Amino acid sequence: TSIGFGNQSQGVNSSEQSATLANEGGAVLNFTYVIGGTNANDFKVDSSDSSCANSSSVSAQNYCQFEIYFAPSTFGAESATLTVTDNSLQSSEEGFTPVNQVFNLSGTGITPQPQLYENPGDPSYLTSGFVGWNDADPNATFQCSLVLSSASPSYSPCTSPYNYSGLT
């Protein structure tokens, strides 16, 4: 099973996606889980919303859900796996072994997409204010200030924690 998160701004949590663990048997299903792989630290199980995260068993004929989100710390394609190991034994040549269920997780970290805003609004009446970029990510602010006054014009250099290229 694969769960894709698509493009996500670096450092911002994605919407949660669900993975369901169902117990269709007649006895309690005990389980453990781990997120592993290359980018495991960027995929998280939300312990406040996931019924599976706060338990280690599922009663007979019941289920629980993992609510997973993606918060990329880097740019580019990322992947990890959510592996659930349970006690629903599987027959093999070596005897009975625990079952591993694997959910492949993927997403792409992108540069936050800026949105232009102005203050005070109508540029024809502009005597002072600032122009900047803003995103849902509070760290993505990019702003400058400009005071248009014949007595003492001033400005402040543009600043941002991100390196935006191609801005003029």
C-alpha positions as CSV (number, residue, x, y, z in Angstrom):
1,T,0.0,0.0,0.0
2,S,1.3,3.5,-0.9
3,I,0.4,6.8,0.6
4,G,1.5,9.9,-1.3
5,F,1.6,13.4,0.1
6,G,2.4,15.2,-3.1
7,N,4.2,18.6,-3.0
8,Q,4.6,20.2,0.5
9,S,6.3,23.4,1.6
10,Q,9.5,22.7,3.5
11,G,8.9,22.8,7.3
12,V,5.1,22.9,7.0
13,N,3.0,19.9,8.1
14,S,0.8,18.4,5.4
15,S,-2.8,17.3,5.8
16,E,-3.0,14.0,7.5
17,Q,-3.6,10.8,5.6
18,S,-5.0,7.6,7.1
19,A,-3.7,4.0,7.2
20,T,-6.1,1.5,8.7
21,L,-5.1,-1.7,10.6
22,A,-8.1,-4.1,10.7
23,N,-8.4,-7.2,12.8
24,E,-10.8,-9.5,11.0
25,G,-10.0,-12.4,13.3
26,G,-11.6,-13.7,16.5
27,A,-8.8,-12.9,18.9
28,V,-6.9,-9.8,20.0
29,L,-4.3,-8.5,17.4
30,N,-1.1,-7.3,19.1
31,F,1.1,-5.0,17.0
32,T,4.1,-2.7,17.0
33,Y,5.0,-0.1,14.4
34,V,7.9,1.9,13.2
35,I,8.6,4.6,10.5
36,G,11.9,3.8,8.8
37,G,13.8,4.5,5.6
38,T,15.8,7.3,4.1
39,N,13.6,10.2,5.2
40,A,11.9,8.6,8.2
41,N,12.2,11.8,10.3
42,D,10.0,13.8,7.9
43,F,7.0,11.5,8.2
44,K,5.2,11.3,11.5
45,V,2.3,9.5,13.1
46,D,0.1,12.1,14.9
47,S,-0.3,10.6,18.4
48,S,-3.2,13.0,19.2
49,D,-5.4,11.8,16.3
50,S,-4.3,8.2,15.7
51,S,-6.1,5.5,17.5
52,C,-3.3,3.1,16.6
53,A,-0.6,5.4,18.0
54,N,-1.8,5.1,21.6
55,S,-2.4,1.4,21.6
56,S,-0.6,-1.8,20.9
57,S,-3.6,-4.0,20.3
58,V,-6.9,-4.2,18.3
59,S,-9.8,-6.2,19.6
60,A,-11.4,-8.9,17.5
61,Q,-13.5,-7.6,14.6
62,N,-12.3,-4.1,15.1
63,Y,-9.7,-1.6,13.6
64,C,-7.6,1.4,14.4
65,Q,-6.1,4.1,12.3
66,F,-2.7,5.7,11.9
67,E,-3.0,9.4,11.0
68,I,0.3,10.3,9.2
69,Y,1.6,13.7,8.1
70,F,4.6,14.8,6.1
71,A,6.8,17.8,7.2
72,P,9.7,17.9,4.8
73,S,13.0,19.2,6.1
74,T,14.6,19.3,2.7
75,F,13.8,20.0,-0.9
76,G,13.1,17.2,-3.4
77,A,11.6,13.7,-3.4
78,E,11.4,11.9,0.0
79,S,10.3,8.5,1.0
80,A,9.9,6.3,4.1
81,T,7.9,3.2,5.2
82,L,5.4,2.6,8.0
83,T,5.9,-1.0,9.0
84,V,3.3,-2.6,11.3
85,T,4.3,-6.0,12.8
86,D,1.5,-8.1,14.3
87,N,0.9,-11.4,15.9
88,S,-1.4,-12.8,13.1
89,L,1.0,-15.6,12.4
90,Q,1.7,-16.5,8.8
91,S,2.7,-20.0,7.7
92,S,6.1,-20.5,6.1
93,E,8.7,-23.2,5.5
94,E,10.3,-22.1,8.8
95,G,7.0,-22.4,10.7
96,F,4.8,-19.5,11.8
97,T,6.2,-16.0,11.6
98,P,4.7,-12.6,12.6
99,V,3.2,-10.6,9.7
100,N,4.7,-7.3,8.5
101,Q,2.4,-4.9,6.8
102,V,4.3,-2.1,4.9
103,F,2.9,1.3,3.9
104,N,5.2,3.1,1.4
105,L,5.2,6.9,2.2
106,S,6.3,9.5,-0.3
107,G,6.2,13.3,-0.8
108,T,8.2,16.1,-2.3
109,G,9.6,19.0,-0.3
110,I,9.2,22.3,-2.2
111,T,10.2,25.9,-1.7
112,P,7.3,27.8,0.0
113,Q,5.3,29.6,-2.7
114,P,5.2,33.3,-1.8
115,Q,2.2,35.6,-2.1
116,L,2.5,39.3,-2.6
117,Y,0.8,41.7,-0.2
118,E,0.9,45.4,0.3
119,N,0.4,47.7,3.2
120,P,-1.4,50.2,3.3
121,G,-3.0,48.8,0.1
122,D,-3.6,51.4,-2.6
123,P,-0.1,52.2,-4.0
124,S,-1.3,55.6,-5.4
125,Y,-1.6,56.9,-1.8
126,L,1.6,55.2,-0.6
127,T,3.7,57.4,1.6
128,S,5.2,54.6,3.7
129,G,4.7,50.9,4.3
130,F,6.2,47.6,3.4
131,V,5.9,45.2,0.6
132,G,6.6,41.5,1.1
133,W,5.9,37.9,0.5
134,N,4.1,35.6,2.9
135,D,3.2,32.0,3.0
136,A,1.4,29.6,5.5
137,D,4.9,28.9,6.8
138,P,5.7,31.7,9.3
139,N,9.4,31.4,8.5
140,A,8.8,32.2,4.8
141,T,8.2,35.9,5.3
142,F,10.1,38.1,2.9
143,Q,9.7,41.9,3.5
144,C,11.1,45.3,2.9
145,S,10.1,48.8,3.9
146,L,10.0,52.0,2.0
147,V,9.2,55.6,3.2
148,L,8.5,58.1,0.5
149,S,9.1,61.5,1.9
150,S,11.0,64.5,0.5
151,A,12.2,65.3,4.0
152,S,13.8,62.0,4.9
153,P,13.2,59.1,2.5
154,S,14.3,55.7,3.8
155,Y,14.1,52.0,3.2
156,S,15.1,48.8,4.8
157,P,16.8,46.0,2.9
158,C,14.7,42.9,2.0
159,T,15.2,40.0,4.3
160,S,14.1,36.4,4.3
161,P,15.3,33.1,5.9
162,Y,14.9,31.5,2.4
163,N,16.9,32.1,-0.7
164,Y,14.5,33.1,-3.4
165,S,16.0,33.3,-6.9
166,G,14.6,35.3,-9.8
167,L,12.9,38.1,-7.8
168,T,13.2,41.5,-9.2
